[in-house]
Amino acid sequence: MSQPLFQHQQQPLPDAHEIKADAATQWVFDMTEILRDDLAFQEPWASAIAHEIVQGMRARFGGDDVYVPAPDKSARDERVREMFNGRNIKELMQLFGLARSTVYRIVGQRGRP
């Protein structure tokens, strides 16, 4: 009897502690990137500060679901409405990274917040 060429080995599922550790590691990575790219912190300061912030958040909020609201899009939407001339939909889509339907939705909200 021959062995199959490929045997699928099921990987064990990570436990909740491992998933939380991975999420915390991702938060440190993301915060380090923000500190470097947006605030001009250099290494090793950026990663050290990010690590301390995440440790503080884990101490205060560990185990809780934390909601991080999306950025306010009203300024972007107003700029899209100002720039829209009826013939530049593709330009606006590319400039703002929006779908065609989103540009039309925004433009259709003229006079509304």
Order of alpha helices (4+ residues) and beta strands (2+ residues): alpha-alpha-alpha-alpha-alpha
